[in-house]
Amino acid sequence: MKHFKYYNKQDVLTLTKLRRFETKLGERIKSFGENKTLEEALQQTDCHYVLFGIPEDIGVKANWGIGGADSAWFPFLSSFLNIQSNDFLSGDDILLLGHFDFSELKILIESNAATPDEKIEAYRHAVNVIDDEVENFVKTITQHKKIPVVIGGGHNNAYPAIKGAAKGLYKADLIPLAQINCINLDAHPDYRPIEGRHSGNAFRYADEDGYLNKYCIVGVHENYLQQNVWIDMVNNPFIDCITYEDIFIHEKKNFIQAIAHATGFTEETFTAVELDLDSVENILSSAATPCGITALQARQYLNFVATDTKVAYLHICEGAAKSEDDRENSTTGKLISYLVSDFIKSHSENIK
């Protein structure tokens, strides 16, 4: 992969704060071996979970958003590698590959595009480059019957993740068609019209291209649901959603019932698990909200879906440690660390 940076064991240990009488996750987690191809590494490992990052905000900026989604990966990784390795989560079942680096594309655009419209078009063109590399990466992982754990980056990466997982699972003879379902905890459906690739239309592209079968969104905010998108969703029997207002304002379902509805709707085949951090209140993102789900509820969501779905992959996206407009949040990385560890713990118990 042209833009992928693989980590070796020394890279991992550099970020791990060693301490006597303790074992950190970074000491136990597996890393990419020297002089191996990705295929060889996946064939030789017995790990179920393959972790990598996509620290980019090109897709967010292509959606007229505020940059910063490229800043969460390293704070997450620093936090994740330094949690305790213990009976609850040892780290032995996780292969850490590394991260994509698309910064040269961003620099090229921002150095040469003369107008805001030119920048938008260039960003959207660049998202296609990201799509191709992420798709091939996810495809390779899933065809070896591993579960990708993907830390973004913008929600644009859901499209290549869905496409790659569908192709990989099909190639592994685990599904009869290259098509999977998806559950998304999100304040927005990200089902905007096809107008060039960006973070707001990943699921539309996946649907139109035939890789997304059933799609259920939990916690959509009615105030930010475009009427044309709403009409398209209502008229599509393969799309369902439970709005934030129906859960927390009108109390038609409680939060756990809403998640159970989503897992029931998508239960017949492999399901992508998506979590957009702009659904969590007071977490830094391009579309940060003062009124969303709590961090605890985000953890409950991943705990539930990890045990009640046939997981194709996990994708956590849109979080930022520092945004382009100079807002900062020192806990974003630690929250993502909690979310990933919750997911792996719960899913591991489910497959024993």
C-alpha positions in Angstrom: 0.0 0.0 0.0 1.5 3.3 -1.1 0.3 5.3 1.8 0.4 2.8 4.6 3.0 2.9 7.4 3.5 -0.5 9.1 4.6 -0.7 12.7 7.2 -3.1 14.1 7.5 -4.2 17.7 9.9 -1.4 18.5 7.5 1.2 17.2 4.8 -0.2 19.6 7.1 -0.3 22.6 8.2 3.3 22.0 4.7 4.3 22.8 4.3 1.9 25.7 5.2 3.2 29.2 6.9 0.2 30.8 6.6 -0.2 34.6 7.8 -2.9 37.0 5.3 -5.4 38.3 2.8 -4.5 35.5 2.2 -5.6 31.9 0.8 -3.1 29.5 -1.2 -4.0 26.4 1.6 -2.7 24.2 3.8 -5.5 25.5 1.4 -8.2 24.5 -0.2 -6.9 21.4 1.1 -8.5 18.1 2.8 -6.3 15.5 3.7 -6.6 11.8 6.7 -8.8 11.3 9.8 -7.7 9.4 10.2 -8.8 5.8 6.6 -10.0 5.5 3.8 -9.1 3.2 0.3 -8.3 4.6 -1.0 -11.7 3.3 1.8 -13.6 5.0 1.3 -11.7 8.3 -2.4 -12.5 8.2 -1.9 -16.1 7.3 0.6 -16.7 10.1 -1.2 -14.9 12.9 -3.8 -16.5 15.2 -5.2 -13.0 16.2 -8.9 -12.4 15.6 -8.7 -8.6 15.5 -6.6 -6.5 13.2 -6.2 -2.9 14.3 -5.2 0.0 12.1 -5.8 3.8 11.8 -6.9 6.2 9.0 -5.9 9.5 10.5 -7.2 11.8 7.7 -9.7 14.7 7.5 -9.9 15.0 3.7 -13.3 13.4 3.6 -14.6 15.7 6.3 -13.3 18.8 4.5 -14.8 17.5 1.2 -18.1 17.7 3.0 -17.5 21.4 3.9 -16.7 20.3 7.5 -14.1 21.4 10.0 -10.8 19.5 9.8 -9.3 17.6 12.8 -10.4 14.0 12.3 -6.8 13.2 11.5 -5.7 14.0 15.1 -7.4 11.2 17.1 -5.3 8.1 16.0 -2.1 8.8 17.9 -3.8 9.9 21.2 -5.9 6.7 21.0 -2.9 4.5 20.3 -1.0 6.0 23.2 -3.9 5.4 25.5 -4.7 1.9 24.2 -1.2 0.5 24.3 -0.9 1.6 28.0 -4.0 0.0 29.4 -3.3 -3.0 31.6 -2.9 -6.4 30.1 -4.9 -8.7 32.4 -7.6 -11.4 32.4 -10.2 -9.0 31.1 -8.1 -8.1 28.0 -4.6 -9.4 27.5 -3.8 -8.1 24.0 -2.7 -11.4 22.7 -5.6 -11.6 20.2 -4.9 -8.2 18.6 -2.6 -7.6 15.6 -1.6 -3.9 15.3 -0.7 -3.1 11.7 -0.1 0.6 11.6 -1.8 3.6 9.9 -2.5 5.2 6.6 -0.8 8.6 5.9 -2.6 10.7 3.3 -1.0 13.9 4.5 0.8 14.5 1.2 -2.5 14.6 -0.6 -3.9 17.2 1.8 -0.7 19.3 1.5 -0.9 19.2 -2.3 -4.5 20.3 -2.3 -4.0 23.1 0.1 -0.9 24.4 -1.6 -2.4 24.5 -5.1 -6.2 24.9 -5.0 -7.0 28.6 -5.6 -10.6 28.9 -4.5 -12.9 27.1 -1.9 -14.7 25.4 -4.8 -11.5 24.1 -6.2 -10.5 22.8 -2.8 -13.8 20.9 -2.5 -13.5 19.3 -5.9 -9.8 18.4 -5.1 -10.7 16.9 -1.7 -13.5 14.8 -3.3 -11.1 13.5 -5.9 -8.6 12.6 -3.2 -11.2 10.7 -1.3 -11.3 8.3 -4.3 -7.6 7.5 -3.7 -8.3 6.8 0.0 -11.3 4.6 -1.0 -9.2 2.4 -3.2 -6.4 1.8 -0.6 -8.8 1.3 2.4 -11.0 -1.1 0.4 -8.1 -3.3 -0.6 -6.8 -3.3 2.9 -10.1 -4.3 4.5 -10.7 -6.9 1.7 -7.4 -8.6 2.4 -8.0 -8.7 6.2 -11.6 -10.1 5.9 -10.8 -12.7 3.3 -8.4 -14.1 5.9 -11.4 -14.3 8.3 -10.1 -11.6 10.6 -12.1 -8.6 12.0 -10.8 -5.2 11.1 -10.9 -2.6 13.9 -10.6 0.7 12.0 -10.0 4.0 13.7 -10.7 7.1 11.6 -10.6 9.6 10.1 -13.9 10.8 8.5 -17.0 8.8 8.0 -16.2 8.7 4.3 -14.2 5.5 5.2 -17.3 3.6 5.9 -17.8 3.1 2.1 -14.5 1.4 1.3 -14.8 -0.6 4.6 -18.2 -1.9 3.6 -17.1 -2.6 0.0 -13.8 -4.2 1.1 -15.5 -6.4 3.8 -18.2 -7.5 1.5 -15.7 -8.5 -1.2 -13.4 -10.2 1.4 -16.1 -12.2 3.1 -17.4 -13.3 -0.2 -13.9 -14.4 -1.3 -13.6 -16.3 2.0 -16.9 -18.1 1.1 -18.6 -16.8 4.2 -21.4 -15.0 2.3 -23.2 -16.0 -1.0 -23.1 -12.4 -2.4 -20.6 -9.5 -1.8 -23.1 -7.7 0.3 -23.3 -7.0 4.1 -25.6 -5.1 6.5 -24.6 -2.2 8.7 -25.6 -0.6 12.1 -24.5 2.9 12.6 -24.7 4.9 15.9 -24.7 8.4 14.5 -26.3 11.8 14.7 -26.5 11.8 10.9 -27.4 9.0 8.4 -24.5 10.1 6.1 -26.8 9.2 3.2 -26.5 12.5 1.2 -26.8 12.4 -2.6 -24.0 11.2 -4.9 -22.2 14.4 -5.7 -18.6 13.3 -5.3 -17.2 11.4 -2.4 -17.1 12.9 1.1 -17.9 12.0 4.7 -21.6 12.6 4.3 -22.5 10.1 1.6 -20.5 6.9 2.3 -23.7 4.8 2.9 -25.4 6.1 -0.2 -22.4 5.0 -2.3 -22.3 1.6 -0.6 -26.0 1.2 -1.2 -26.0 2.3 -4.8 -23.0 0.1 -5.6 -24.8 -2.9 -4.2 -22.4 -3.7 -1.3 -24.8 -2.5 1.5 -27.9 -4.6 2.0 -29.7 -3.5 5.2 -28.8 -0.3 7.0 -30.0 0.8 10.4 -29.1 4.1 12.1 -29.5 4.6 15.8 -29.8 8.1 17.3 -30.2 10.3 14.2 -30.9 13.9 15.2 -34.2 15.1 13.5 -32.8 18.7 13.3 -30.0 17.6 11.0 -31.9 15.1 8.8 -32.4 16.5 5.3 -35.9 16.1 3.9 -34.8 14.5 0.7 -32.6 12.0 2.5 -35.5 11.3 4.9 -37.9 10.6 2.0 -35.3 8.3 0.4 -34.8 6.4 3.7 -38.6 6.0 4.4 -39.2 4.7 0.9 -36.4 2.1 1.1 -37.5 -1.1 3.0 -33.8 -2.0 3.5 -33.1 1.1 5.6 -34.4 1.8 9.1 -33.6 4.3 11.8 -34.5 5.3 15.3 -34.2 9.0 15.9 -32.5 10.5 19.0 -35.8 12.2 19.8 -37.8 9.0 19.6 -35.4 7.4 22.1 -34.8 10.3 24.6 -37.5 12.8 24.1 -40.6 10.9 23.1 -39.4 7.7 24.8 -40.9 5.3 22.3 -37.9 3.0 22.9 -35.2 3.1 25.4 -31.6 3.1 24.2 -31.0 -0.6 24.7 -34.3 -1.4 23.0 -33.2 0.8 20.0 -29.9 -1.1 19.7 -31.8 -4.4 19.9 -34.1 -3.3 17.2 -31.1 -2.5 15.0 -29.4 -5.9 15.6 -32.7 -7.7 14.9 -33.1 -5.7 11.6 -29.7 -6.8 10.4 -29.3 -10.2 12.0 -29.4 -12.5 8.9 -25.8 -11.8 7.7 -22.5 -10.2 8.5 -22.9 -6.7 9.8 -20.6 -3.7 9.8 -20.5 -1.9 13.2 -20.1 1.9 12.9 -19.8 4.5 15.6 -19.6 8.2 14.7 -18.2 10.1 17.7 -20.3 13.2 16.7 -23.2 11.3 18.3 -21.5 11.6 21.7 -22.2 14.8 23.5 -19.3 17.2 24.1 -16.8 15.0 22.2 -14.7 17.0 19.8 -15.6 16.5 16.1 -16.4 18.5 13.0 -20.1 18.3 14.0 -19.7 18.3 17.8 -23.0 18.3 19.7 -24.0 19.5 23.2 -26.9 17.1 23.2 -26.1 13.6 22.3 -25.6 10.1 23.8 -23.2 9.8 26.8 -19.8 8.1 26.7 -21.3 5.3 28.8 -24.1 4.7 26.3 -21.5 4.6 23.5 -19.7 1.8 25.4 -23.1 0.0 26.0 -23.8 0.2 22.3 -20.5 -1.6 21.4 -20.9 -4.1 24.2 -24.4 -5.0 22.9 -23.7 -5.2 19.1 -20.4 -7.1 19.7 -22.5 -9.9 21.3 -25.6 -9.8 19.2 -24.3 -9.5 15.6 -22.1 -11.4 13.1 -19.5 -8.6 13.0 -17.9 -7.8 9.7 -15.7 -5.0 11.2 -15.7 -2.2 13.7 -15.2 1.4 12.6 -15.0 4.4 15.0 -14.7 7.7 13.3 -15.0 11.5 13.2 -13.4 12.1 16.7 -10.7 14.7 17.1 -8.1 15.6 19.7 -7.5 19.0 18.1 -9.7 20.6 15.4 -8.7 22.9 12.6 -10.4 25.8 14.5 -8.1 25.2 17.5 -10.5 23.5 19.8 -8.9 20.7 21.8 -10.1 17.7 23.8 -7.5 15.7 25.7 -9.8 12.7 26.4 -10.9 11.8 22.9 -8.2 9.2 22.5 -8.9 7.7 25.9 -12.6 7.4 25.1 -11.8 5.5 21.8 -9.5 3.2 23.8 -12.4 2.4 26.1 -14.7 1.8 23.2 -12.2 -0.6 21.4 -11.5 -2.5 24.5 -15.2 -2.9 25.3 -15.9 -4.2 21.8 -13.0 -6.7 21.8 -13.8 -8.0 25.3 -17.5 -8.5 24.5 -16.9 -10.0 21.1 -14.2 -12.4 22.4 -16.7 -13.7 25.0 -19.2 -14.2 22.2 -16.9 -16.4 20.0 -15.5 -18.6 22.8 
